[in-house]
């Protein structure tokens, strides 16, 4: 238990959500970037000069990290909708809910325009 308490109290208080989403993301990144990188999807595209053509896209080669993060977030979203994750803020696994930290986007300083002479 001491290895859980070493990084800080937040990791000891909510060990599953913070620690379970990271390994699953890493495994998905490895899966997408190493094993599925040569998988090609065919996308029909119409252009005026050529007509209907097929475009070959290697989506796992271009976006493995983004796809892994979106997949893990979608899993947490489905678990939130089906109430598999607890609704009590002190319960084990609450931080994995997608609605647990809804104000994070609102309070994030995306664009900061300083006033004149302000540091």
N, C-alpha and C positions, 0 to 999 in steps of 0.2 A: 504494500500500500504506500510505502514511502516514495516510490517512483511516480505515483500519481500526485502526491502532495508537493513534490519538488517544483514543478513548473509554476504553481500558484494555486490560490484557493478556488478560482473559477473552474479549473480543470478537475479539481477534486469534488466540486459541487455538482457539476454536470459532465461526468466523464463520457457517457455514451454518445450524445449527439456530436460533441466536438471531436471525439476520437473515432467514431464510426463512419462519419462522412468523409474524413480524410483518406483512410485506407481504401474505401470504395472508389473515391475519385482517382486515387493513384492507380488502382487496378484497372479502371476504365481507360485512363490515359495510356497505360501500357498496352491494353487490348486494342484500343483504337489506333495508336501510333505505330505499333510494332507488328501486329498480326492482321489488322484489317486495312492497312494503308494502301494496299494495291487493289482493293475492292472498288470497282467502277460502277457508277450508277448512270443509266442512260436517261437523258432528259430531252424530250422532243421540243425543238425550237423552230419557230417560223421566221424567216428573213425574206425581205422583198426580192433580193437577187437570186437566192438559191431555193426558195420555197421551204418546205418542211424538211428539216434535217435533224439529226440526232447528235446531241452534245454529250460527250463523255466527261463525267465529273468524278474526281476522287476526293470525296468529302472528308474521309477519315485522314487523308494525307494533309489536307488544308487546315482543318479545325479540330484536332483531337482533344485539346484542352477545353475548348468551349463546349464541345459535345459532351464531354465527361461531366463538367459542372452543370450543364443543363439537365443531364440525365439524373444526377443525384438530387438536384433541386426538384425535378418532377416527381421522383420517388418520395421525397419528403412532403411534397404537395398532396400527392395521392394519400399518403398516410395521415395527413392532417384532415383531408376531406372525409375520410372514412372513420375518423376518430380513433385510430389505432394508437396514436400518440396522446398522452394525457393532457388534460386541459388545466390541471392544477400547476401553477408556476413553481411550486416546490417539489413537484413529482419528478421522478427519474425519467428523462427523455423529453421533457418539455421544450428544451431549447432546439430540438430538431423540428418543431412545428414551424411552418412558413408564416404563420400569423403571430408568432411569439415576439418578434422584434419588428413590428410594422412601422415604427416611427424612425427606423434607421435611415431610410431614404429621405424622409422629411428633414431630419436634423443634420444630414451630411452637408458639409460646406462645399458644394459643387463649384460654385462660382463666387469668388469673394472679390468685391471691388472696394478697395480701401478708400477712406475719406482722405482729403488732402492733409498732409503732414501727419498721418497716422502710420504707426509702425506695423 
